Amino acid sequence: MFSVKLNVVDTPGFGDYVDNNDCWLPVVDFIENQYEQYLRQEQQPVRKGVVDMRVHACLYFIRPNGHTLKPLDVRAMKAIGARVNLIPIIAKADTLSPAALRQFKKRVMDVIDAQSIRIYQPPVDSEDEHTTDRNKGIISAMPFAIIGSDREVKTEDGRHVKGRLYPWGVAEVENDQHCDFKKLRSLLIRTHMLDLISTTEEVHYDKYRTTQMKTRKFGEPKLKKNDNKKFREEEEALRARFTEKVKLEENRFRQWEQRLIAERDRLNKDLEQEHNLVKQLESEIEAIVNSGSPNGKFFRK
């Protein structure tokens, strides 16, 4: 007996937006950030006690629409499969009939092959014939059709199993005739767990490490990406709002300035008129004084 330290990271809301362009970038960034943290630990003088939080497998759940992969699935699986061991899974497989499920699996695999999507391929050949047959069975089951349930139900023959109860019977989780849960479980934590880890180390992480070493100096921090389309759109929207507010404030300032200039001109004009009136009055007074009239005597006093 041994303990397995397993961390599961969920991505709720993936693909549920109205605009799902580049919605997989947070997943890709998370995977690469774990590689980056491991790379920094490797570059330390003392590498004792290195914590490995790299993602060794990504379970990509496919909606059982009965047709094939959506364009979003193709683009997301291409981006994720290039960085991690990608394992395609058909969710809620009990919503499809056995014949429809087989057809759907074939269509999904045809698209994966046609689009050159990289998925995890476990090794087949082994010295043990039983192991080879088991590996072939696991590969032939891809993409894995899964029925999820944590409730125990009673079957017609009196067994208590984990599954889903329907009017026509019970869909059992751990029954190979109903779904591929046992094969997936065996792949992840029993037969191919070490191969998943070694594939991450020798293929995906080594590819990331080589790319980073070519583009930056030893010990230099990773450049932050600003190409997240969602963040870029938000930044552009904020920038547009800021520019619009600045323009409004500038227009308001120009109007206020024009009003001040107009008021200044009006005051200057009024002052000039008053000044001219004063000059006119002074001229009239001087004329009266010089004329020798009685009023002139009054002004002399």
C-alpha positions, 0 to 999 in steps of 0.5 A, spaced: 500 500 500 502 507 498 499 513 498 498 517 492 498 525 492 493 527 487 491 534 486 484 535 481 483 542 478 476 544 476 475 549 470 467 551 472 464 555 466 469 553 461 465 554 454 459 557 457 460 564 455 457 568 449 463 569 446 468 563 447 474 565 443 480 564 447 477 561 453 482 556 453 487 561 455 487 561 462 487 553 462 494 554 458 497 559 462 495 555 468 499 549 465 505 553 463 505 557 470 506 550 473 512 549 468 515 555 470 515 554 478 518 547 477 523 551 472 525 556 477 526 551 483 530 547 478 535 553 477 536 554 485 543 552 487 539 547 492 534 543 489 532 539 495 525 538 496 523 540 490 515 541 489 512 538 483 505 541 481 506 540 474 499 538 470 500 531 468 494 529 465 488 534 462 481 530 462 477 534 456 470 533 457 466 532 451 458 534 450 454 528 448 451 531 442 451 525 438 454 529 432 462 530 433 467 535 436 465 543 436 470 548 433 471 550 440 473 543 442 478 543 436 481 549 438 481 548 445 484 541 444 489 543 440 492 548 444 492 544 451 494 537 447 500 541 445 502 542 453 500 536 457 497 529 456 490 530 453 485 525 455 478 526 451 472 524 455 465 523 453 461 526 459 454 523 460 455 517 456 448 514 458 444 519 454 446 516 448 444 509 446 450 504 445 450 504 437 449 512 437 455 512 442 460 507 438 458 512 432 460 518 436 466 515 438 468 514 431 466 521 429 470 524 435 477 520 433 476 521 426 476 529 427 482 528 432 486 525 427 484 529 421 485 536 425 492 533 428 490 534 435 495 531 440 492 526 445 495 522 450 497 515 447 499 510 452 504 505 450 502 498 447 507 493 447 509 489 453 513 483 455 507 480 458 501 479 453 496 480 458 499 487 459 499 488 451 492 486 451 490 491 456 493 497 453 490 495 446 483 495 450 484 502 453 487 505 447 481 502 443 476 505 448 478 512 447 475 517 447 472 514 454 465 514 455 463 516 462 457 515 467 458 519 473 455 518 480 456 517 487 450 514 489 449 507 490 443 504 487 440 497 487 440 492 481 434 487 479 439 482 481 440 485 488 447 488 488 448 495 490 452 498 485 454 506 484 450 508 478 444 511 475 437 508 476 432 509 470 425 506 469 428 501 464 434 499 469 441 501 472 446 504 468 452 502 472 459 506 473 464 500 474 461 496 469 465 495 462 459 494 458 455 500 460 461 505 460 469 506 460 470 508 468 474 502 470 479 503 464 480 511 465 481 509 472 486 504 471 489 509 466 490 514 471 492 511 477 494 504 476 497 502 470 500 508 466 500 513 472 508 513 472 508 513 464 503 520 465 509 523 469 515 521 465 511 523 459 510 530 462 517 530 464 520 528 458 516 531 452 511 537 455 516 540 460 522 539 456 519 542 450 517 548 455 524 548 458 527 548 451 523 554 449 524 558 455 532 557 455 532 559 448 528 566 449 531 568 455 537 568 460 539 564 466 535 566 472 531 571 468 524 572 469 518 570 464 515 575 460 508 576 462 503 575 456 498 580 454 495 577 448 489 574 452 484 576 448 478 577 453 483 581 457 485 585 451 478 587 449 477 589 456 483 593 456 481 596 449 474 598 452 476 601 458 481 605 454 475 607 449 471 609 455 477 613 458 478 617 451 471 618 451 471 622 458 477 625 456 474 628 450 468 630 454 472 634 459 476 637 454 470 640 450 467 642 457 473 646 458 473 649 451 466 651 452 468 654 459 474 657 456 470 660 450 465 663 455 470 666 459 473 669 453 466 672 451 465 675 458 472 678 458 470 681 451 464 684 454 467 687 460 472 690 456 467 693 451 463 696 457 469 698 460 471 702 454 464 705 453 464 707 460 471 710 459 469 714 453 463 716 456 467 719 462 472 723 457 466 726 453 463 728 460 470 731 461 470 735 454 463 738 456 465 740 463 471 743 460 467 747 454 463 750 459 468 752 463 472 756 458 465 759 455 465 764 461 457 762 462 454 762 469 455 755 470 463 756 468 463 760 475 460 755 479 465 750 476 471 755 478 469 755 485 
